Amino acid sequence: MASDYDRFHTDPVNLVIHVVAVPFFVVGALLALWHVASGRVFAGALWLLVPALSLALQGIGHRREAVPPEPFRGVLDFARRIFVEQFYRFWIFVFSGGWSRNLRARQESHGT
């Protein structure tokens, strides 16, 4: 399942950005949800800044990639893909070894 994900995540800087930014997205989104569910809507809205910043950083990283991500086909496609990638696919990519494999492959191809 992560094989096409591998194609879009090969640049070492993008890989490092993702390994830092995706956990921030997850934590920020969960804390936003928790605060809203607890009746603290303003705090929840503030926590949404964390996932927004995370996505902005990931976008910067993706601009470095040789193969850019597929364009979004609308708002629902954006929401579905973002949440599936941040909460599921990225973690499969990391824990299956794809993240470190892509990082090593890129470093070896540049002689480092």
N, C-alpha and C positions, 0 to 999 in steps of 0.2 A: 504493500500500500504506500510506503514512503518512497518508492523508487522515483516517481515523478517529483516528489518533494526534494529529493537529492539534487535533481537537475537545476533547481532554482536557488540552491544554497551551496555554492562552491567557493565563493570569495572568502578569504580568511577574515577580513575585517567584518564582513556581513555575518559570518558564523559567530564571531565574538560578540557583535552587537546583539544577535538573536539569543545567545546563551545568557546574556545579562537582561535584555529587554523583555523577553517572553515571561520569565518568572514575575517581573514587575507588573506586566499586563494582568496576569492571573491574580496576583495578590490584590492589585488595585481594583479589579472588577469584583472580586469576592467581597472585599471590604466595602465597596460602594453598595453592593446588594445587601450586605448585612446591616449597614447603617440605615438604608432606606427601609428595610424590613423592621428595623427597631424604631422607626418613626423619626429618625434624624436625617431628613431629606437633604438639608443643606450640607451636612458632612458627607453624605453619600454622593452628592453632586461634586464636591471637592475631590473625593477619591477617584472620580471618573477622569480627573486630569492625569492620573498616573497611567492608565491604559492609553489615553490619547497621546501622551508623550512617548510611550513605548512604541506605538504604531508609527509615530513620526520618525523615531530613530530607526525602526525596521525599514521604513520607506527609504531612508538615506542609504542604508545598507544594500537594499535591493537595487538601487541605481548603480551599484558597483558590479552587479552580476552580468556575466556574458549572456545568460538566458533570463530575460525579465519574466516576472510572474504574468500569468494570463490576466488580461483586463477583466475587471468586474463587469457583470452583465446587469447591474442595477443594485438597488439598496438591499434587497433580500439576499442576493448572491453575496454582496459584501459582508453582511451580518453573518450569514451561514459560514462562509469561508473563514472569516476572521476567527469566529469562536471555535470552529472545528480545528483550525490550525493552531491556535494558541492553547487550547485545552487538551488536545489529543495528538494531532499529527506531529507537532514539534517534539513532544515527549517520546513518541515512538521513534522518531528520527534520532534523538539523543540516546535513548536506552537500547536501541538496536545496534548502536555503533556507527550510524550514518554520519553523525556530526563529526566525530573524531576521525573517521575514515576520510571524509571530504577535506578536513583540515590537513591531515597528513599528506594526502594525495597532492594537494595544492602546494604544500611546502616542499615536497620532494620534486615536483615539476619545476620549481624555481631554485633548486639546489640548496635549500636551507635545511 
